[in-house]
Amino acid sequence: MIINQSSLQAVYKGFRTIFNEAFQNVKPLYTKVAMVVPSSVREETYAWLGAFPKMREWIGERHIKNLSLHSYSIRNKDWEATIEVDRNDIEDDSIGVYRPIVAELGRSAAQHPDELVFGLLAQGFSTICYDGQYFFDTDHPVGGSSVSNFGGGTGTAWYLLDVSREIKPLIFQSRREVEFISKDRPDDESVFMRKKYIYGVDRRDNAGFGLWQLAYASKDLLTADSYAAARAAMMSYKDDEGKPLGITPNLLVVPPSLEGAAREILLNERDASGATNKWRNTAELLVVPWLS
């Protein structure tokens, strides 16, 4: 192949097509558990977190909910993945060998939000959320008391979520979408000094915690009893005024190692004793490899 502007543009378009096909073939999981928020600045502040607007009888003046009680912020981060192609491979029409790596670049870019969001979920035992407590903690302040969304234990963590609302347990904040770019000009340093053409992808985003009330975690053994206890705990949550929040958990999130136990609870018609499984289909099962 003669290397000129036209041939390099053809290489770029070919790589971009491979990238886009792989990117679009990925079925992301993060949208099940994270509220996707478009961002327009370096850092977004979610002052309204924790302010549950509830209907009440209208007596006297309206009761205005303060939406500026908290200062929880998520700062966007830059992310990239880059590969290089040797000029000789382009001259020798050998760029086909790069197809798998370009496709993997697309897959990686598409899976980035999953890795970010579910990685954050796993960090919830040691990372602060909007109320100043760890996201999964035993003493979230509510009214004049403390509330727990952590079932204890020291084993493998599993998570029960309510993802039925517009607000989700987690937040994925997108500042700039994925962009596939190249450095293939003759005077680019990598080309001039090392005869390497650079192709890469970058995006700008981050993830953070939403409402802890919509998530419950446990490191206890995943059994019908521990699952039932988690459901009962979540459904009993109340707001600062003592009114039920109406939370109904509907998604059980587990790592691959707990898939069997989760299926027994949610999918089997009968329990271990042969009786009707009363927890069957009470939640959707989501097995997440990023929690391995």
Contacts in CASP RR format, 6 or more apart in sequence:
PFRMAT RR
TARGET T0000
AUTHOR 0000-0000-0000
METHOD contacts of the structure
MODEL  1
MIINQSSLQAVYKGFRTIFNEAFQNVKPLYTKVAMVVPSSVREETYAWLG
AFPKMREWIGERHIKNLSLHSYSIRNKDWEATIEVDRNDIEDDSIGVYRP
IVAELGRSAAQHPDELVFGLLAQGFSTICYDGQYFFDTDHPVGGSSVSNF
GGGTGTAWYLLDVSREIKPLIFQSRREVEFISKDRPDDESVFMRKKYIYG
VDRRDNAGFGLWQLAYASKDLLTADSYAAARAAMMSYKDDEGKPLGITPN
LLVVPPSLEGAAREILLNERDASGATNKWRNTAELLVVPWLS
1 7 0 8 1.000
1 90 0 8 1.000
1 91 0 8 1.000
1 92 0 8 1.000
1 93 0 8 1.000
3 87 0 8 1.000
3 90 0 8 1.000
3 91 0 8 1.000
7 90 0 8 1.000
8 90 0 8 1.000
8 184 0 8 1.000
8 197 0 8 1.000
11 85 0 8 1.000
11 90 0 8 1.000
11 95 0 8 1.000
11 184 0 8 1.000
11 197 0 8 1.000
12 182 0 8 1.000
12 184 0 8 1.000
12 199 0 8 1.000
15 95 0 8 1.000
15 98 0 8 1.000
15 102 0 8 1.000
15 180 0 8 1.000
15 182 0 8 1.000
15 199 0 8 1.000
16 180 0 8 1.000
18 99 0 8 1.000
18 102 0 8 1.000
18 103 0 8 1.000
19 102 0 8 1.000
19 103 0 8 1.000
19 105 0 8 1.000
19 106 0 8 1.000
19 109 0 8 1.000
19 180 0 8 1.000
19 201 0 8 1.000
20 106 0 8 1.000
20 180 0 8 1.000
21 103 0 8 1.000
22 102 0 8 1.000
22 103 0 8 1.000
22 104 0 8 1.000
22 105 0 8 1.000
22 106 0 8 1.000
22 107 0 8 1.000
22 110 0 8 1.000
23 106 0 8 1.000
23 107 0 8 1.000
23 109 0 8 1.000
23 110 0 8 1.000
23 178 0 8 1.000
24 110 0 8 1.000
25 107 0 8 1.000
25 110 0 8 1.000
26 106 0 8 1.000
26 107 0 8 1.000
26 110 0 8 1.000
26 111 0 8 1.000
28 110 0 8 1.000
28 111 0 8 1.000
28 113 0 8 1.000
28 114 0 8 1.000
29 114 0 8 1.000
29 118 0 8 1.000
29 286 0 8 1.000
29 288 0 8 1.000
30 113 0 8 1.000
30 114 0 8 1.000
30 116 0 8 1.000
30 117 0 8 1.000
30 118 0 8 1.000
30 170 0 8 1.000
30 172 0 8 1.000
31 172 0 8 1.000
32 163 0 8 1.000
32 251 0 8 1.000
32 286 0 8 1.000
33 117 0 8 1.000
33 118 0 8 1.000
33 121 0 8 1.000
33 161 0 8 1.000
33 163 0 8 1.000
33 168 0 8 1.000
33 169 0 8 1.000
33 170 0 8 1.000
33 251 0 8 1.000
33 253 0 8 1.000
33 286 0 8 1.000
34 113 0 8 1.000
34 117 0 8 1.000
34 168 0 8 1.000
34 169 0 8 1.000
34 170 0 8 1.000
34 171 0 8 1.000
34 172 0 8 1.000
34 207 0 8 1.000
35 166 0 8 1.000
35 167 0 8 1.000
35 168 0 8 1.000
35 170 0 8 1.000
35 171 0 8 1.000
35 172 0 8 1.000
35 210 0 8 1.000
36 172 0 8 1.000
36 174 0 8 1.000
37 44 0 8 1.000
37 171 0 8 1.000
37 172 0 8 1.000
37 173 0 8 1.000
37 174 0 8 1.000
38 174 0 8 1.000
39 76 0 8 1.000
39 173 0 8 1.000
39 174 0 8 1.000
39 175 0 8 1.000
39 205 0 8 1.000
40 175 0 8 1.000
42 75 0 8 1.000
42 76 0 8 1.000
43 73 0 8 1.000
43 74 0 8 1.000
43 75 0 8 1.000
43 76 0 8 1.000
44 73 0 8 1.000
44 74 0 8 1.000
44 76 0 8 1.000
44 173 0 8 1.000
45 71 0 8 1.000
45 72 0 8 1.000
45 73 0 8 1.000
46 70 0 8 1.000
46 72 0 8 1.000
46 73 0 8 1.000
46 74 0 8 1.000
46 130 0 8 1.000
46 171 0 8 1.000
46 210 0 8 1.000
47 67 0 8 1.000
47 68 0 8 1.000
47 69 0 8 1.000
47 70 0 8 1.000
47 71 0 8 1.000
47 72 0 8 1.000
48 67 0 8 1.000
48 68 0 8 1.000
48 70 0 8 1.000
49 70 0 8 1.000
49 72 0 8 1.000
49 129 0 8 1.000
49 130 0 8 1.000
49 210 0 8 1.000
49 211 0 8 1.000
50 69 0 8 1.000
50 70 0 8 1.000
50 130 0 8 1.000
50 131 0 8 1.000
50 211 0 8 1.000
50 213 0 8 1.000
51 65 0 8 1.000
51 66 0 8 1.000
51 67 0 8 1.000
51 69 0 8 1.000
52 239 0 8 1.000
52 245 0 8 1.000
53 65 0 8 1.000
54 239 0 8 1.000
54 241 0 8 1.000
54 243 0 8 1.000
56 63 0 8 1.000
70 130 0 8 1.000
70 131 0 8 1.000
72 129 0 8 1.000
72 130 0 8 1.000
72 209 0 8 1.000
74 171 0 8 1.000
74 173 0 8 1.000
74 206 0 8 1.000
74 207 0 8 1.000
74 208 0 8 1.000
75 206 0 8 1.000
76 173 0 8 1.000
76 175 0 8 1.000
76 204 0 8 1.000
76 205 0 8 1.000
76 206 0 8 1.000
77 204 0 8 1.000
77 205 0 8 1.000
77 206 0 8 1.000
78 202 0 8 1.000
78 203 0 8 1.000
78 204 0 8 1.000
79 112 0 8 1.000
79 202 0 8 1.000
79 203 0 8 1.000
79 204 0 8 1.000
79 205 0 8 1.000
80 200 0 8 1.000
80 201 0 8 1.000
80 202 0 8 1.000
81 105 0 8 1.000
81 108 0 8 1.000
81 109 0 8 1.000
81 200 0 8 1.000
81 201 0 8 1.000
81 202 0 8 1.000
82 198 0 8 1.000
82 199 0 8 1.000
82 200 0 8 1.000
82 201 0 8 1.000
83 98 0 8 1.000
83 101 0 8 1.000
83 102 0 8 1.000
83 105 0 8 1.000
83 198 0 8 1.000
83 199 0 8 1.000
83 200 0 8 1.000
84 190 0 8 1.000
84 196 0 8 1.000
84 197 0 8 1.000
84 198 0 8 1.000
84 199 0 8 1.000
85 95 0 8 1.000
85 98 0 8 1.000
85 196 0 8 1.000
85 197 0 8 1.000
85 198 0 8 1.000
85 199 0 8 1.000
86 195 0 8 1.000
86 196 0 8 1.000
86 197 0 8 1.000
87 191 0 8 1.000
87 195 0 8 1.000
87 196 0 8 1.000
87 197 0 8 1.000
88 94 0 8 1.000
88 195 0 8 1.000
89 95 0 8 1.000
89 97 0 8 1.000
89 98 0 8 1.000
90 197 0 8 1.000
102 199 0 8 1.000
105 199 0 8 1.000
105 200 0 8 1.000
105 201 0 8 1.000
106 201 0 8 1.000
109 178 0 8 1.000
109 201 0 8 1.000
109 203 0 8 1.000
110 178 0 8 1.000
112 203 0 8 1.000
113 172 0 8 1.000
113 205 0 8 1.000
113 207 0 8 1.000
114 288 0 8 1.000
114 290 0 8 1.000
115 290 0 8 1.000
116 172 0 8 1.000
116 205 0 8 1.000
116 206 0 8 1.000
116 207 0 8 1.000
117 170 0 8 1.000
117 172 0 8 1.000
117 207 0 8 1.000
118 253 0 8 1.000
118 288 0 8 1.000
118 290 0 8 1.000
118 291 0 8 1.000
119 290 0 8 1.000
119 291 0 8 1.000
120 127 0 8 1.000
120 170 0 8 1.000
120 207 0 8 1.000
120 208 0 8 1.000
120 209 0 8 1.000
121 159 0 8 1.000
121 169 0 8 1.000
121 170 0 8 1.000
121 215 0 8 1.000
121 253 0 8 1.000
121 291 0 8 1.000
122 157 0 8 1.000
122 291 0 8 1.000
124 134 0 8 1.000
124 135 0 8 1.000
124 136 0 8 1.000
124 209 0 8 1.000
124 217 0 8 1.000
125 134 0 8 1.000
125 135 0 8 1.000
125 136 0 8 1.000
125 150 0 8 1.000
125 157 0 8 1.000
125 217 0 8 1.000
126 134 0 8 1.000
127 134 0 8 1.000
127 135 0 8 1.000
127 209 0 8 1.000
128 134 0 8 1.000
128 135 0 8 1.000
129 135 0 8 1.000
129 209 0 8 1.000
129 210 0 8 1.000
129 212 0 8 1.000
130 209 0 8 1.000
130 210 0 8 1.000
130 212 0 8 1.000
131 140 0 8 1.000
131 141 0 8 1.000
131 212 0 8 1.000
133 139 0 8 1.000
133 140 0 8 1.000
133 141 0 8 1.000
133 212 0 8 1.000
135 209 0 8 1.000
135 212 0 8 1.000
135 215 0 8 1.000
136 149 0 8 1.000
136 150 0 8 1.000
136 212 0 8 1.000
136 215 0 8 1.000
136 216 0 8 1.000
136 217 0 8 1.000
137 148 0 8 1.000
137 149 0 8 1.000
137 150 0 8 1.000
137 212 0 8 1.000
138 146 0 8 1.000
138 148 0 8 1.000
138 150 0 8 1.000
138 151 0 8 1.000
138 152 0 8 1.000
139 146 0 8 1.000
139 147 0 8 1.000
139 148 0 8 1.000
140 146 0 8 1.000
140 147 0 8 1.000
140 148 0 8 1.000
140 149 0 8 1.000
140 212 0 8 1.000
141 147 0 8 1.000
142 237 0 8 1.000
142 238 0 8 1.000
142 239 0 8 1.000
142 240 0 8 1.000
143 240 0 8 1.000
143 241 0 8 1.000
143 242 0 8 1.000
147 237 0 8 1.000
148 233 0 8 1.000
149 212 0 8 1.000
149 213 0 8 1.000
149 215 0 8 1.000
149 216 0 8 1.000
149 217 0 8 1.000
149 233 0 8 1.000
149 234 0 8 1.000
150 216 0 8 1.000
150 217 0 8 1.000
150 218 0 8 1.000
151 216 0 8 1.000
151 217 0 8 1.000
151 218 0 8 1.000
151 219 0 8 1.000
151 220 0 8 1.000
151 226 0 8 1.000
151 229 0 8 1.000
151 230 0 8 1.000
151 233 0 8 1.000
152 218 0 8 1.000
152 219 0 8 1.000
152 220 0 8 1.000
153 218 0 8 1.000
153 219 0 8 1.000
153 220 0 8 1.000
154 219 0 8 1.000
155 219 0 8 1.000
155 220 0 8 1.000
155 221 0 8 1.000
156 219 0 8 1.000
156 255 0 8 1.000
156 257 0 8 1.000
156 258 0 8 1.000
157 217 0 8 1.000
157 218 0 8 1.000
157 219 0 8 1.000
157 255 0 8 1.000
157 291 0 8 1.000
158 217 0 8 1.000
158 218 0 8 1.000
158 222 0 8 1.000
158 252 0 8 1.000
158 253 0 8 1.000
158 254 0 8 1.000
158 255 0 8 1.000
158 258 0 8 1.000
158 262 0 8 1.000
159 215 0 8 1.000
159 216 0 8 1.000
159 217 0 8 1.000
159 252 0 8 1.000
159 253 0 8 1.000
159 254 0 8 1.000
160 215 0 8 1.000
160 216 0 8 1.000
160 217 0 8 1.000
160 218 0 8 1.000
160 227 0 8 1.000
160 230 0 8 1.000
160 231 0 8 1.000
160 234 0 8 1.000
160 249 0 8 1.000
160 251 0 8 1.000
160 252 0 8 1.000
160 253 0 8 1.000
160 283 0 8 1.000
161 169 0 8 1.000
161 214 0 8 1.000
161 215 0 8 1.000
161 216 0 8 1.000
161 249 0 8 1.000
161 250 0 8 1.000
161 251 0 8 1.000
161 252 0 8 1.000
161 253 0 8 1.000
162 169 0 8 1.000
162 214 0 8 1.000
162 215 0 8 1.000
162 234 0 8 1.000
162 247 0 8 1.000
162 248 0 8 1.000
162 249 0 8 1.000
162 250 0 8 1.000
162 251 0 8 1.000
163 169 0 8 1.000
163 214 0 8 1.000
163 250 0 8 1.000
163 251 0 8 1.000
164 248 0 8 1.000
164 250 0 8 1.000
165 214 0 8 1.000
167 210 0 8 1.000
167 211 0 8 1.000
167 214 0 8 1.000
168 210 0 8 1.000
168 211 0 8 1.000
168 214 0 8 1.000
169 209 0 8 1.000
169 210 0 8 1.000
169 211 0 8 1.000
169 212 0 8 1.000
169 214 0 8 1.000
169 215 0 8 1.000
170 207 0 8 1.000
170 208 0 8 1.000
170 209 0 8 1.000
170 210 0 8 1.000
170 215 0 8 1.000
171 207 0 8 1.000
171 208 0 8 1.000
171 209 0 8 1.000
171 210 0 8 1.000
172 205 0 8 1.000
172 207 0 8 1.000
172 208 0 8 1.000
173 205 0 8 1.000
173 206 0 8 1.000
173 207 0 8 1.000
173 208 0 8 1.000
174 203 0 8 1.000
174 205 0 8 1.000
175 204 0 8 1.000
175 205 0 8 1.000
175 206 0 8 1.000
176 203 0 8 1.000
176 204 0 8 1.000
176 205 0 8 1.000
177 203 0 8 1.000
178 201 0 8 1.000
178 202 0 8 1.000
178 203 0 8 1.000
179 201 0 8 1.000
179 202 0 8 1.000
179 203 0 8 1.000
180 199 0 8 1.000
180 200 0 8 1.000
180 201 0 8 1.000
181 199 0 8 1.000
181 200 0 8 1.000
181 201 0 8 1.000
181 202 0 8 1.000
182 197 0 8 1.000
182 198 0 8 1.000
182 199 0 8 1.000
182 200 0 8 1.000
183 190 0 8 1.000
183 191 0 8 1.000
183 197 0 8 1.000
183 198 0 8 1.000
183 199 0 8 1.000
184 191 0 8 1.000
184 197 0 8 1.000
184 198 0 8 1.000
184 199 0 8 1.000
185 191 0 8 1.000
186 192 0 8 1.000
188 198 0 8 1.000
190 196 0 8 1.000
190 197 0 8 1.000
190 198 0 8 1.000
191 197 0 8 1.000
213 234 0 8 1.000
213 237 0 8 1.000
213 245 0 8 1.000
213 247 0 8 1.000
214 247 0 8 1.000
216 230 0 8 1.000
216 233 0 8 1.000
216 234 0 8 1.000
216 249 0 8 1.000
218 226 0 8 1.000
218 230 0 8 1.000
220 226 0 8 1.000
221 261 0 8 1.000
222 254 0 8 1.000
222 258 0 8 1.000
222 261 0 8 1.000
222 262 0 8 1.000
222 265 0 8 1.000
223 261 0 8 1.000
223 265 0 8 1.000
224 264 0 8 1.000
224 265 0 8 1.000
224 271 0 8 1.000
224 277 0 8 1.000
224 279 0 8 1.000
227 252 0 8 1.000
227 265 0 8 1.000
227 279 0 8 1.000
228 279 0 8 1.000
230 249 0 8 1.000
231 249 0 8 1.000
231 282 0 8 1.000
234 247 0 8 1.000
234 248 0 8 1.000
234 249 0 8 1.000
235 246 0 8 1.000
235 247 0 8 1.000
235 248 0 8 1.000
235 249 0 8 1.000
236 244 0 8 1.000
237 244 0 8 1.000
237 245 0 8 1.000
237 246 0 8 1.000
237 247 0 8 1.000
238 244 0 8 1.000
238 245 0 8 1.000
239 245 0 8 1.000
249 283 0 8 1.000
250 282 0 8 1.000
250 283 0 8 1.000
250 284 0 8 1.000
251 283 0 8 1.000
251 284 0 8 1.000
251 286 0 8 1.000
252 262 0 8 1.000
252 265 0 8 1.000
252 266 0 8 1.000
252 283 0 8 1.000
252 284 0 8 1.000
252 285 0 8 1.000
252 286 0 8 1.000
253 286 0 8 1.000
253 288 0 8 1.000
253 291 0 8 1.000
254 261 0 8 1.000
254 262 0 8 1.000
254 285 0 8 1.000
254 286 0 8 1.000
254 287 0 8 1.000
254 288 0 8 1.000
254 291 0 8 1.000
255 287 0 8 1.000
255 288 0 8 1.000
255 289 0 8 1.000
255 291 0 8 1.000
255 292 0 8 1.000
256 287 0 8 1.000
256 289 0 8 1.000
256 291 0 8 1.000
256 292 0 8 1.000
257 292 0 8 1.000
259 285 0 8 1.000
259 287 0 8 1.000
262 285 0 8 1.000
262 287 0 8 1.000
263 285 0 8 1.000
264 271 0 8 1.000
264 272 0 8 1.000
265 277 0 8 1.000
265 279 0 8 1.000
266 279 0 8 1.000
266 280 0 8 1.000
266 281 0 8 1.000
266 282 0 8 1.000
266 283 0 8 1.000
266 284 0 8 1.000
266 285 0 8 1.000
267 280 0 8 1.000
267 281 0 8 1.000
267 285 0 8 1.000
268 277 0 8 1.000
268 280 0 8 1.000
269 276 0 8 1.000
269 277 0 8 1.000
269 280 0 8 1.000
270 276 0 8 1.000
270 277 0 8 1.000
271 277 0 8 1.000
271 278 0 8 1.000
END
